[in-house]
Amino acid sequence: VQLQASGGGLVQAGGSLRLSCVASGTSFSVSIMGWFRQAPGKQRELVATITGGGSGNYADSVKGRFTISRDNAKRTVYLQMNNLKPEDTAVYYCNARPPYRGDWFADWGQGTLVTVSS
């Protein structure tokens, strides 16, 4: 699988960013897609997931601020991030979990850095 995340950048607190991730080499339309993030010195954490049918789930820390969506024709998953906070600063990664796998792929790609200034 190849996962190419993009869209990160530097934004002030309260601002917005939209991340994109193109996935290839997997059965995208039937895969659960997820966004994760890893802040400096912390473990990677799950931010949001979306099923092939478009049902999303979110970590409590981002509920009401982040929205995950997908375009199966473009093999792309998005993360709209609004009302960003300094604690959202992290490298954001996407990953896929096809129905024939019990876990996310081991190759996380390079991620995209989001920096939120106070």
MOPAC internal coordinates of N, CA, C and O (Angstrom, degrees):
PM7 1SCF
backbone

  N    0.0000 0     0.00 0     0.00 0    0    0    0
  C    1.4397 1     0.00 0     0.00 0    1    0    0
  C    1.5305 1   109.56 1     0.00 0    2    1    0
  O    1.2310 1   121.40 1   -33.83 1    3    2    1
  N    1.3370 1   114.92 1   146.17 1    3    2    1
  C    1.4605 1   120.28 1   173.27 1    5    3    2
  C    1.5200 1   108.68 1  -123.24 1    6    5    3
  O    1.2310 1   120.95 1   -50.96 1    7    6    5
  N    1.3295 1   115.79 1   129.04 1    7    6    5
  C    1.4572 1   122.07 1  -177.47 1    9    7    6
  C    1.5166 1   108.21 1  -123.55 1   10    9    7
  O    1.2310 1   120.58 1   -60.29 1   11   10    9
  N    1.3223 1   116.49 1   119.71 1   11   10    9
  C    1.4628 1   121.94 1  -176.37 1   13   11   10
  C    1.5226 1   109.00 1  -119.30 1   14   13   11
  O    1.2310 1   120.99 1   -78.02 1   15   14   13
  N    1.3252 1   115.70 1   101.98 1   15   14   13
  C    1.4646 1   121.20 1   179.24 1   17   15   14
  C    1.5199 1   110.05 1   -93.79 1   18   17   15
  O    1.2310 1   120.97 1   -34.01 1   19   18   17
  N    1.3186 1   115.75 1   145.99 1   19   18   17
  C    1.4663 1   121.10 1   179.43 1   21   19   18
  C    1.5195 1   109.54 1  -154.30 1   22   21   19
  O    1.2310 1   121.04 1    -9.21 1   23   22   21
  N    1.3348 1   115.62 1   170.79 1   23   22   21
  C    1.4454 1   120.82 1   175.04 1   25   23   22
  C    1.5123 1   115.54 1   106.19 1   26   25   23
  O    1.2310 1   120.21 1   175.90 1   27   26   25
  N    1.3168 1   117.20 1    -4.10 1   27   26   25
  C    1.4453 1   119.74 1   179.66 1   29   27   26
  C    1.5269 1   111.79 1   -71.54 1   30   29   27
  O    1.2310 1   121.45 1    -6.83 1   31   30   29
  N    1.3200 1   114.84 1   173.17 1   31   30   29
  C    1.4489 1   119.43 1   179.77 1   33   31   30
  C    1.5061 1   111.17 1   168.65 1   34   33   31
  O    1.2310 1   121.50 1    10.48 1   35   34   33
  N    1.3206 1   114.73 1  -169.52 1   35   34   33
  C    1.4566 1   121.90 1   178.86 1   37   35   34
  C    1.5199 1   108.96 1  -101.17 1   38   37   35
  O    1.2310 1   120.40 1   -51.37 1   39   38   37
  N    1.3222 1   116.84 1   128.63 1   39   38   37
  C    1.4581 1   121.54 1  -178.77 1   41   39   38
  C    1.5205 1   108.93 1  -142.63 1   42   41   39
  O    1.2310 1   121.11 1   -28.87 1   43   42   41
  N    1.3164 1   115.49 1   151.13 1   43   42   41
  C    1.4568 1   119.93 1   177.07 1   45   43   42
  C    1.5188 1   110.42 1   -79.50 1   46   45   43
  O    1.2310 1   120.88 1   -24.99 1   47   46   45
  N    1.3048 1   115.92 1   155.01 1   47   46   45
  C    1.4639 1   120.79 1   176.23 1   49   47   46
  C    1.5270 1   109.41 1   -54.29 1   50   49   47
  O    1.2310 1   121.13 1   -42.63 1   51   50   49
  N    1.3212 1   115.44 1   137.37 1   51   50   49
  C    1.4458 1   121.42 1  -176.45 1   53   51   50
  C    1.5150 1   113.96 1    91.62 1   54   53   51
  O    1.2310 1   120.44 1   169.65 1   55   54   53
  N    1.3088 1   116.77 1   -10.35 1   55   54   53
  C    1.4554 1   121.45 1  -179.21 1   57   55   54
  C    1.5110 1   112.83 1   -82.96 1   58   57   55
  O    1.2310 1   121.40 1     4.69 1   59   58   57
  N    1.3295 1   114.93 1  -175.31 1   59   58   57
  C    1.4600 1   121.33 1  -176.31 1   61   59   58
  C    1.5236 1   110.80 1  -132.93 1   62   61   59
  O    1.2310 1   121.48 1   -26.91 1   63   62   61
  N    1.3132 1   114.77 1   153.09 1   63   62   61
  C    1.4651 1   122.95 1   172.14 1   65   63   62
  C    1.5164 1   108.33 1  -144.84 1   66   65   63
  O    1.2310 1   120.97 1   -26.66 1   67   66   65
  N    1.3216 1   115.76 1   153.34 1   67   66   65
  C    1.4609 1   120.87 1   174.03 1   69   67   66
  C    1.5155 1   108.57 1  -123.54 1   70   69   67
  O    1.2310 1   121.25 1   -61.96 1   71   70   69
  N    1.3152 1   115.21 1   118.04 1   71   70   69
  C    1.4583 1   121.16 1   177.49 1   73   71   70
  C    1.5213 1   110.23 1   -93.84 1   74   73   71
  O    1.2310 1   121.28 1   -31.34 1   75   74   73
  N    1.3264 1   115.16 1   148.66 1   75   74   73
  C    1.4590 1   121.50 1   176.43 1   77   75   74
  C    1.5210 1   109.07 1  -128.69 1   78   77   75
  O    1.2310 1   121.04 1   -28.47 1   79   78   77
  N    1.3081 1   115.62 1   151.53 1   79   78   77
  C    1.4620 1   120.08 1   176.28 1   81   79   78
  C    1.5228 1   108.57 1  -145.26 1   82   81   79
  O    1.2310 1   121.25 1   -58.38 1   83   82   81
  N    1.3097 1   115.22 1   121.62 1   83   82   81
  C    1.4602 1   121.27 1   176.14 1   85   83   82
  C    1.5204 1   108.59 1   -98.51 1   86   85   83
  O    1.2310 1   120.76 1   -50.16 1   87   86   85
  N    1.3142 1   116.15 1   129.84 1   87   86   85
  C    1.4671 1   121.42 1  -179.08 1   89   87   86
  C    1.5150 1   109.90 1  -115.09 1   90   89   87
  O    1.2310 1   120.89 1   -44.21 1   91   90   89
  N    1.3058 1   115.91 1   135.79 1   91   90   89
  C    1.4611 1   120.64 1   175.32 1   93   91   90
  C    1.5207 1   108.74 1  -134.69 1   94   93   91
  O    1.2310 1   121.22 1   -20.71 1   95   94   93
  N    1.3156 1   115.27 1   159.29 1   95   94   93
  C    1.4472 1   119.62 1   177.60 1   97   95   94
  C    1.5135 1   114.70 1    83.16 1   98   97   95
  O    1.2310 1   120.30 1  -164.36 1   99   98   97
  N    1.3260 1   117.03 1    15.64 1   99   98   97
  C    1.4504 1   120.23 1   177.32 1  101   99   98
  C    1.5187 1   108.46 1  -146.96 1  102  101   99
  O    1.2310 1   121.13 1   -12.52 1  103  102  101
  N    1.3040 1   115.43 1   167.48 1  103  102  101
  C    1.4696 1   120.59 1   179.28 1  105  103  102
  C    1.5194 1   108.81 1   -80.07 1  106  105  103
  O    1.2310 1   120.78 1   -97.53 1  107  106  105
  N    1.3167 1   116.11 1    82.47 1  107  106  105
  C    1.4612 1   120.68 1  -167.37 1  109  107  106
  C    1.5236 1   112.47 1   -59.56 1  110  109  107
  O    1.2310 1   119.75 1   130.37 1  111  110  109
  N    1.3092 1   118.09 1   -49.63 1  111  110  109
  C    1.4637 1   120.32 1  -169.61 1  113  111  110
  C    1.5237 1   113.37 1   -63.48 1  114  113  111
  O    1.2310 1   120.06 1   157.04 1  115  114  113
  N    1.3197 1   117.49 1   -22.96 1  115  114  113
  C    1.4674 1   120.08 1  -179.41 1  117  115  114
  C    1.5241 1   111.84 1  -105.92 1  118  117  115
  O    1.2310 1   120.66 1  -177.26 1  119  118  117
  N    1.3123 1   116.34 1     2.74 1  119  118  117
  C    1.4624 1   120.69 1  -178.82 1  121  119  118
  C    1.5163 1   111.41 1   -90.25 1  122  121  119
  O    1.2310 1   120.98 1   -37.70 1  123  122  121
  N    1.3035 1   115.74 1   142.30 1  123  122  121
  C    1.4554 1   120.13 1   165.55 1  125  123  122
  C    1.5304 1   106.38 1   -72.68 1  126  125  123
  O    1.2310 1   120.44 1   -48.27 1  127  126  125
  N    1.3128 1   116.77 1   131.73 1  127  126  125
  C    1.4606 1   121.46 1   176.96 1  129  127  126
  C    1.5192 1   109.01 1  -109.96 1  130  129  127
  O    1.2310 1   121.06 1   -34.76 1  131  130  129
  N    1.2999 1   115.58 1   145.24 1  131  130  129
  C    1.4485 1   119.39 1  -178.33 1  133  131  130
  C    1.5168 1   112.41 1  -137.05 1  134  133  131
  O    1.2310 1   121.52 1   -30.54 1  135  134  133
  N    1.3156 1   114.70 1   149.46 1  135  134  133
  C    1.4578 1   122.10 1   169.70 1  137  135  134
  C    1.5279 1   107.90 1  -109.21 1  138  137  135
  O    1.2310 1   121.33 1   -45.15 1  139  138  137
  N    1.3091 1   115.06 1   134.85 1  139  138  137
  C    1.4448 1   122.59 1   178.62 1  141  139  138
  C    1.5262 1   108.06 1  -126.59 1  142  141  139
  O    1.2310 1   120.46 1   -13.89 1  143  142  141
  N    1.3195 1   116.72 1   166.11 1  143  142  141
  C    1.4530 1   119.53 1   174.07 1  145  143  142
  C    1.5295 1   110.03 1  -146.73 1  146  145  143
  O    1.2310 1   121.99 1   -27.69 1  147  146  145
  N    1.3114 1   113.79 1   152.31 1  147  146  145
  C    1.4618 1   119.84 1   177.88 1  149  147  146
  C    1.5218 1   109.02 1  -135.71 1  150  149  147
  O    1.2310 1   121.53 1   -66.23 1  151  150  149
  N    1.3101 1   114.68 1   113.77 1  151  150  149
  C    1.4551 1   120.97 1   177.11 1  153  151  150
  C    1.5250 1   109.40 1   -85.77 1  154  153  151
  O    1.2310 1   119.86 1   -22.36 1  155  154  153
  N    1.3144 1   117.88 1   157.64 1  155  154  153
  C    1.4700 1   120.64 1  -179.83 1  157  155  154
  C    1.5228 1   111.45 1   -55.35 1  158  157  155
  O    1.2310 1   120.83 1   -51.26 1  159  158  157
  N    1.3182 1   116.03 1   128.74 1  159  158  157
  C    1.4460 1   121.07 1   177.40 1  161  159  158
  C    1.5118 1   115.17 1    76.48 1  162  161  159
  O    1.2310 1   120.26 1  -174.14 1  163  162  161
  N    1.3272 1   117.11 1     5.86 1  163  162  161
  C    1.4626 1   120.24 1  -178.41 1  165  163  162
  C    1.5163 1   110.38 1  -121.49 1  166  165  163
  O    1.2310 1   121.27 1   -16.31 1  167  166  165
  N    1.3137 1   115.17 1   163.69 1  167  166  165
  C    1.4611 1   120.24 1   176.86 1  169  167  166
  C    1.5245 1   110.37 1   -77.77 1  170  169  167
  O    1.2310 1   121.61 1   -24.36 1  171  170  169
  N    1.3052 1   114.52 1   155.64 1  171  170  169
  C    1.4607 1   119.95 1   175.41 1  173  171  170
  C    1.5254 1   108.99 1   -64.80 1  174  173  171
  O    1.2310 1   120.67 1   -42.46 1  175  174  173
  N    1.3254 1   116.32 1   137.54 1  175  174  173
  C    1.4547 1   120.34 1   179.81 1  177  175  174
  C    1.5172 1   110.33 1  -128.93 1  178  177  175
  O    1.2310 1   121.75 1   -28.12 1  179  178  177
  N    1.3240 1   114.26 1   151.88 1  179  178  177
  C    1.4525 1   121.60 1   179.11 1  181  179  178
  C    1.5300 1   109.06 1   -79.74 1  182  181  179
  O    1.2310 1   120.89 1   -49.21 1  183  182  181
  N    1.3223 1   115.90 1   130.79 1  183  182  181
  C    1.4617 1   121.18 1  -179.50 1  185  183  182
  C    1.5232 1   111.08 1  -101.49 1  186  185  183
  O    1.2310 1   120.83 1   131.13 1  187  186  185
  N    1.3288 1   116.02 1   -48.87 1  187  186  185
  C    1.4625 1   119.92 1  -176.84 1  189  187  186
  C    1.5200 1   109.66 1  -160.46 1  190  189  187
  O    1.2310 1   121.05 1   -28.12 1  191  190  189
  N    1.3144 1   115.59 1   151.88 1  191  190  189
  C    1.4612 1   121.71 1   174.59 1  193  191  190
  C    1.5209 1   109.29 1  -132.09 1  194  193  191
  O    1.2310 1   121.49 1   -21.98 1  195  194  193
  N    1.3273 1   114.75 1   158.02 1  195  194  193
  C    1.4579 1   120.27 1   176.83 1  197  195  194
  C    1.5146 1   108.70 1  -144.06 1  198  197  195
  O    1.2310 1   120.72 1   -45.10 1  199  198  197
  N    1.3159 1   116.23 1   134.90 1  199  198  197
  C    1.4571 1   120.66 1   178.88 1  201  199  198
  C    1.5277 1   110.08 1   -79.62 1  202  201  199
  O    1.2310 1   121.18 1    -9.03 1  203  202  201
  N    1.3273 1   115.35 1   170.97 1  203  202  201
  C    1.4556 1   119.32 1   177.33 1  205  203  202
  C    1.5202 1   112.29 1   -59.58 1  206  205  203
  O    1.2310 1   121.00 1   150.38 1  207  206  205
  N    1.3363 1   115.70 1   -29.62 1  207  206  205
  C    1.4622 1   120.36 1   179.50 1  209  207  206
  C    1.5105 1   114.44 1   -85.15 1  210  209  207
  O    1.2310 1   120.19 1   177.22 1  211  210  209
  N    1.3419 1   117.24 1    -2.78 1  211  210  209
  C    1.4547 1   120.27 1   174.76 1  213  211  210
  C    1.5125 1   116.11 1    98.83 1  214  213  211
  O    1.2310 1   119.69 1  -167.90 1  215  214  213
  N    1.3121 1   118.20 1    12.10 1  215  214  213
  C    1.4576 1   120.58 1   179.16 1  217  215  214
  C    1.5266 1   109.61 1   -85.98 1  218  217  215
  O    1.2310 1   120.82 1   -55.76 1  219  218  217
  N    1.3229 1   116.03 1   124.24 1  219  218  217
  C    1.4550 1   120.83 1  -175.18 1  221  219  218
  C    1.5175 1   113.50 1  -105.72 1  222  221  219
  O    1.2310 1   121.62 1   -28.78 1  223  222  221
  N    1.3267 1   114.51 1   151.22 1  223  222  221
  C    1.4579 1   121.92 1   173.07 1  225  223  222
  C    1.5187 1   108.12 1  -135.35 1  226  225  223
  O    1.2310 1   120.90 1   -30.78 1  227  226  225
  N    1.3423 1   115.89 1   149.22 1  227  226  225
  C    1.4495 1   120.40 1  -171.89 1  229  227  226
  C    1.5236 1   112.20 1  -134.74 1  230  229  227
  O    1.2310 1   121.43 1   -29.86 1  231  230  229
  N    1.3190 1   114.87 1   150.14 1  231  230  229
  C    1.4506 1   119.78 1   169.25 1  233  231  230
  C    1.5221 1   108.08 1   -67.61 1  234  233  231
  O    1.2310 1   120.81 1   -30.73 1  235  234  233
  N    1.3099 1   116.05 1   149.27 1  235  234  233
  C    1.4661 1   120.19 1  -178.14 1  237  235  234
  C    1.5252 1   111.60 1   -57.65 1  238  237  235
  O    1.2310 1   120.64 1   145.67 1  239  238  237
  N    1.3128 1   116.38 1   -34.33 1  239  238  237
  C    1.4634 1   120.79 1  -175.37 1  241  239  238
  C    1.5223 1   113.32 1   -67.15 1  242  241  239
  O    1.2310 1   119.69 1   162.67 1  243  242  241
  N    1.3360 1   118.19 1   -17.33 1  243  242  241
  C    1.4737 1   120.07 1  -177.55 1  245  243  242
  C    1.5267 1   112.94 1  -119.67 1  246  245  243
  O    1.2310 1   120.14 1   177.95 1  247  246  245
  N    1.3151 1   117.33 1    -2.05 1  247  246  245
  C    1.4669 1   119.78 1  -179.62 1  249  247  246
  C    1.5188 1   110.78 1   -58.24 1  250  249  247
  O    1.2310 1   121.52 1   -45.26 1  251  250  249
  N    1.3306 1   114.69 1   134.74 1  251  250  249
  C    1.4501 1   119.83 1   179.61 1  253  251  250
  C    1.5144 1   114.05 1    85.42 1  254  253  251
  O    1.2310 1   120.31 1   169.63 1  255  254  253
  N    1.3376 1   117.01 1   -10.37 1  255  254  253
  C    1.4671 1   120.72 1   179.80 1  257  255  254
  C    1.5298 1   112.09 1  -116.99 1  258  257  255
  O    1.2310 1   120.22 1   144.83 1  259  258  257
  N    1.3124 1   117.18 1   -35.17 1  259  258  257
  C    1.4713 1   122.51 1  -177.82 1  261  259  258
  C    1.5224 1   109.66 1  -107.90 1  262  261  259
  O    1.2310 1   121.33 1   -33.13 1  263  262  261
  N    1.3313 1   115.05 1   146.87 1  263  262  261
  C    1.4633 1   121.51 1   175.55 1  265  263  262
  C    1.5205 1   109.33 1  -133.83 1  266  265  263
  O    1.2310 1   121.03 1   -54.46 1  267  266  265
  N    1.3296 1   115.63 1   125.54 1  267  266  265
  C    1.4560 1   121.17 1   176.95 1  269  267  266
  C    1.5212 1   108.83 1   -98.40 1  270  269  267
  O    1.2310 1   120.94 1   -38.90 1  271  270  269
  N    1.3218 1   115.81 1   141.10 1  271  270  269
  C    1.4629 1   120.64 1   177.90 1  273  271  270
  C    1.5230 1   108.46 1  -149.48 1  274  273  271
  O    1.2310 1   120.91 1    -9.39 1  275  274  273
  N    1.3167 1   115.86 1   170.61 1  275  274  273
  C    1.4516 1   119.23 1  -178.02 1  277  275  274
  C    1.5081 1   110.78 1  -148.34 1  278  277  275
  O    1.2310 1   121.02 1   -25.63 1  279  278  277
  N    1.3236 1   115.66 1   154.37 1  279  278  277
  C    1.4543 1   123.57 1   173.70 1  281  279  278
  C    1.5230 1   105.71 1  -126.93 1  282  281  279
  O    1.2310 1   120.73 1   -79.26 1  283  282  281
  N    1.3131 1   116.21 1   100.74 1  283  282  281
  C    1.4587 1   119.85 1  -174.72 1  285  283  282
  C    1.5296 1   111.81 1   -65.03 1  286  285  283
  O    1.2310 1   119.90 1   147.58 1  287  286  285
  N    1.3045 1   117.79 1   -32.42 1  287  286  285
  C    1.4685 1   120.61 1   179.30 1  289  287  286
  C    1.5277 1   111.31 1   -65.11 1  290  289  287
  O    1.2310 1   120.69 1   148.17 1  291  290  289
  N    1.3207 1   116.29 1   -31.83 1  291  290  289
  C    1.4670 1   121.07 1   179.54 1  293  291  290
  C    1.5222 1   112.26 1   -97.25 1  294  293  291
  O    1.2310 1   120.46 1  -179.67 1  295  294  293
  N    1.3120 1   116.73 1     0.33 1  295  294  293
  C    1.4679 1   122.05 1  -179.07 1  297  295  294
  C    1.5322 1   110.12 1    53.34 1  298  297  295
  O    1.2310 1   121.21 1  -137.33 1  299  298  297
  N    1.3041 1   115.28 1    42.67 1  299  298  297
  C    1.4624 1   120.84 1  -173.60 1  301  299  298
  C    1.5282 1   110.30 1  -129.23 1  302  301  299
  O    1.2310 1   121.61 1   -41.35 1  303  302  301
  N    1.3176 1   114.52 1   138.65 1  303  302  301
  C    1.4630 1   121.39 1   173.03 1  305  303  302
  C    1.5231 1   107.29 1  -117.31 1  306  305  303
  O    1.2310 1   121.40 1   -36.42 1  307  306  305
  N    1.3296 1   114.94 1   143.58 1  307  306  305
  C    1.4628 1   121.39 1  -175.79 1  309  307  306
  C    1.5251 1   110.07 1  -120.30 1  310  309  307
  O    1.2310 1   121.52 1   -23.52 1  311  310  309
  N    1.3138 1   114.69 1   156.48 1  311  310  309
  C    1.4575 1   120.94 1   171.37 1  313  311  310
  C    1.5241 1   107.53 1  -136.02 1  314  313  311
  O    1.2310 1   121.17 1   -73.66 1  315  314  313
  N    1.3245 1   115.38 1   106.34 1  315  314  313
  C    1.4559 1   120.88 1   175.73 1  317  315  314
  C    1.5120 1   107.78 1   -86.34 1  318  317  315
  O    1.2310 1   120.52 1   -58.30 1  319  318  317
  N    1.3222 1   116.62 1   121.70 1  319  318  317
  C    1.4551 1   121.41 1  -176.48 1  321  319  318
  C    1.5197 1   108.92 1  -117.58 1  322  321  319
  O    1.2310 1   121.18 1   -64.19 1  323  322  321
  N    1.3152 1   115.35 1   115.81 1  323  322  321
  C    1.4621 1   121.50 1   179.64 1  325  323  322
  C    1.5235 1   110.12 1  -114.74 1  326  325  323
  O    1.2310 1   120.97 1   -18.12 1  327  326  325
  N    1.3194 1   115.75 1   161.88 1  327  326  325
  C    1.4698 1   121.32 1   178.80 1  329  327  326
  C    1.5327 1   110.84 1    48.51 1  330  329  327
  O    1.2310 1   121.32 1  -128.51 1  331  330  329
  N    1.2976 1   115.08 1    51.49 1  331  330  329
  C    1.4616 1   120.02 1  -176.76 1  333  331  330
  C    1.5174 1   111.88 1   -65.57 1  334  333  331
  O    1.2310 1   121.36 1   -33.75 1  335  334  333
  N    1.3307 1   115.01 1   146.25 1  335  334  333
  C    1.4556 1   122.59 1  -179.36 1  337  335  334
  C    1.5282 1   109.17 1  -120.54 1  338  337  335
  O    1.2310 1   119.90 1   -24.05 1  339  338  337
  N    1.3138 1   117.80 1   155.95 1  339  338  337
  C    1.4763 1   119.56 1   178.13 1  341  339  338
  C    1.5250 1   112.54 1   -54.16 1  342  341  339
  O    1.2310 1   119.97 1   147.03 1  343  342  341
  N    1.3065 1   117.66 1   -32.97 1  343  342  341
  C    1.4706 1   120.20 1   179.99 1  345  343  342
  C    1.5198 1   113.42 1   -72.02 1  346  345  343
  O    1.2310 1   120.25 1   173.92 1  347  346  345
  N    1.3204 1   117.13 1    -6.08 1  347  346  345
  C    1.4700 1   120.63 1   173.55 1  349  347  346
  C    1.5351 1   111.28 1   -82.94 1  350  349  347
  O    1.2310 1   120.16 1   173.58 1  351  350  349
  N    1.3162 1   117.30 1    -6.42 1  351  350  349
  C    1.4577 1   121.18 1   179.24 1  353  351  350
  C    1.5256 1   110.70 1   -61.00 1  354  353  351
  O    1.2310 1   120.89 1   -56.05 1  355  354  353
  N    1.3271 1   115.91 1   123.95 1  355  354  353
  C    1.4676 1   121.18 1  -176.52 1  357  355  354
  C    1.5217 1   109.11 1  -178.53 1  358  357  355
  O    1.2310 1   121.36 1   -10.36 1  359  358  357
  N    1.3189 1   115.01 1   169.64 1  359  358  357
  C    1.4580 1   120.36 1   165.73 1  361  359  358
  C    1.5189 1   107.05 1   -88.48 1  362  361  359
  O    1.2310 1   120.89 1   -52.46 1  363  362  361
  N    1.3169 1   115.91 1   127.54 1  363  362  361
  C    1.4564 1   121.49 1  -177.92 1  365  363  362
  C    1.5287 1   109.45 1  -102.40 1  366  365  363
  O    1.2310 1   121.62 1   -45.45 1  367  366  365
  N    1.3038 1   114.51 1   134.55 1  367  366  365
  C    1.4592 1   122.39 1  -179.52 1  369  367  366
  C    1.5269 1   110.03 1  -125.20 1  370  369  367
  O    1.2310 1   120.87 1   -28.40 1  371  370  369
  N    1.3134 1   115.94 1   151.60 1  371  370  369
  C    1.4485 1   119.41 1   170.07 1  373  371  370
  C    1.5265 1   108.49 1  -113.91 1  374  373  371
  O    1.2310 1   121.33 1   -18.67 1  375  374  373
  N    1.3074 1   115.05 1   161.33 1  375  374  373
  C    1.4609 1   120.08 1   177.04 1  377  375  374
  C    1.5183 1   108.83 1  -155.69 1  378  377  375
  O    1.2310 1   121.46 1   -11.27 1  379  378  377
  N    1.2988 1   114.82 1   168.73 1  379  378  377
  C    1.4615 1   121.42 1  -176.80 1  381  379  378
  C    1.5195 1   110.19 1  -128.37 1  382  381  379
  O    1.2310 1   120.88 1   -31.45 1  383  382  381
  N    1.3187 1   115.92 1   148.55 1  383  382  381
  C    1.4620 1   121.38 1   175.60 1  385  383  382
  C    1.5238 1   107.78 1  -135.31 1  386  385  383
  O    1.2310 1   121.09 1   -86.78 1  387  386  385
  N    1.3497 1   115.52 1    93.22 1  387  386  385
  C    1.4722 1   119.29 1   178.51 1  389  387  386
  C    1.5159 1   110.63 1   -68.91 1  390  389  387
  O    1.2310 1   120.10 1   -18.26 1  391  390  389
  N    1.3102 1   117.41 1   161.74 1  391  390  389
  C    1.4671 1   120.28 1  -178.00 1  393  391  390
  C    1.5235 1   113.82 1   -64.28 1  394  393  391
  O    1.2310 1   119.84 1   159.61 1  395  394  393
  N    1.3525 1   117.92 1   -20.39 1  395  394  393
  C    1.4557 1   119.99 1  -179.44 1  397  395  394
  C    1.5265 1   112.58 1   -88.37 1  398  397  395
  O    1.2310 1   120.81 1   179.94 1  399  398  397
  N    1.3354 1   116.05 1    -0.06 1  399  398  397
  C    1.4657 1   120.34 1   178.42 1  401  399  398
  C    1.5226 1   109.80 1  -116.10 1  402  401  399
  O    1.2310 1   121.14 1   -33.33 1  403  402  401
  N    1.3208 1   115.43 1   146.67 1  403  402  401
  C    1.4573 1   119.99 1   177.68 1  405  403  402
  C    1.5082 1   113.50 1   -92.85 1  406  405  403
  O    1.2310 1   120.34 1   179.34 1  407  406  405
  N    1.3297 1   116.96 1    -0.66 1  407  406  405
  C    1.4631 1   119.58 1  -174.88 1  409  407  406
  C    1.5147 1   109.12 1  -151.07 1  410  409  407
  O    1.2310 1   120.94 1    -8.11 1  411  410  409
  N    1.3185 1   115.80 1   171.89 1  411  410  409
  C    1.4540 1   122.23 1   175.13 1  413  411  410
  C    1.5261 1   109.55 1   -71.15 1  414  413  411
  O    1.2310 1   120.71 1   -22.16 1  415  414  413
  N    1.3140 1   116.25 1   157.84 1  415  414  413
  C    1.4492 1   120.78 1   177.61 1  417  415  414
  C    1.5336 1   109.94 1   -66.20 1  418  417  415
  O    1.2310 1   121.24 1   -29.90 1  419  418  417
  N    1.3332 1   115.23 1   150.10 1  419  418  417
  C    1.4503 1   120.74 1  -177.94 1  421  419  418
  C    1.5308 1   112.22 1   -75.77 1  422  421  419
  O    1.2310 1   120.01 1   154.02 1  423  422  421
  N    1.3277 1   117.58 1   -25.98 1  423  422  421
  C    1.4651 1   121.97 1  -178.95 1  425  423  422
  C    1.5192 1   108.60 1   -88.39 1  426  425  423
  O    1.2310 1   120.51 1   -68.57 1  427  426  425
  N    1.3502 1   116.63 1   111.43 1  427  426  425
  C    1.4514 1   121.27 1  -174.55 1  429  427  426
  C    1.5168 1   113.93 1   -92.32 1  430  429  427
  O    1.2310 1   119.98 1   173.47 1  431  430  429
  N    1.3019 1   117.64 1    -6.53 1  431  430  429
  C    1.4591 1   118.76 1  -175.66 1  433  431  430
  C    1.5228 1   110.60 1    73.34 1  434  433  431
  O    1.2310 1   120.67 1     7.42 1  435  434  433
  N    1.3331 1   116.32 1  -172.58 1  435  434  433
  C    1.4662 1   118.99 1  -172.52 1  437  435  434
  C    1.5187 1   113.01 1   -89.26 1  438  437  435
  O    1.2310 1   119.35 1   166.46 1  439  438  437
  N    1.2966 1   118.85 1   -13.54 1  439  438  437
  C    1.4542 1   121.61 1  -178.64 1  441  439  438
  C    1.5218 1   112.49 1    71.08 1  442  441  439
  O    1.2310 1   121.26 1    -2.16 1  443  442  441
  N    1.3273 1   115.20 1   177.84 1  443  442  441
  C    1.4604 1   120.90 1   177.74 1  445  443  442
  C    1.5235 1   108.04 1  -138.02 1  446  445  443
  O    1.2310 1   120.75 1   -47.25 1  447  446  445
  N    1.3262 1   116.18 1   132.75 1  447  446  445
  C    1.4559 1   121.42 1  -172.85 1  449  447  446
  C    1.5290 1   111.26 1   -85.65 1  450  449  447
  O    1.2310 1   121.62 1   -50.95 1  451  450  449
  N    1.3184 1   114.51 1   129.05 1  451  450  449
  C    1.4642 1   121.86 1   174.14 1  453  451  450
  C    1.5241 1   107.72 1  -115.02 1  454  453  451
  O    1.2310 1   121.04 1   -55.21 1  455  454  453
  N    1.3193 1   115.62 1   124.79 1  455  454  453
  C    1.4606 1   120.81 1   178.56 1  457  455  454
  C    1.5221 1   108.22 1  -123.32 1  458  457  455
  O    1.2310 1   120.92 1   -57.73 1  459  458  457
  N    1.3172 1   115.85 1   122.27 1  459  458  457
  C    1.4626 1   121.59 1  -179.57 1  461  459  458
  C    1.5288 1   108.55 1  -112.01 1  462  461  459
  O    1.2310 1   121.13 1   -61.11 1  463  462  461
  N    1.2966 1   115.45 1   118.89 1  463  462  461
  C    1.4632 1   119.99 1  -179.48 1  465  463  462
  C    1.5201 1   110.60 1   -93.99 1  466  465  463
  O    1.2310 1   121.36 1   -31.92 1  467  466  465
  N    1.3128 1   115.00 1   148.08 1  467  466  465
  C    1.4767 1   119.75 1  -177.95 1  469  467  466
  C    1.5149 1   111.44 1   -89.26 1  470  469  467
  O    1.2310 1   120.10 1   180.00 1  471  470  469

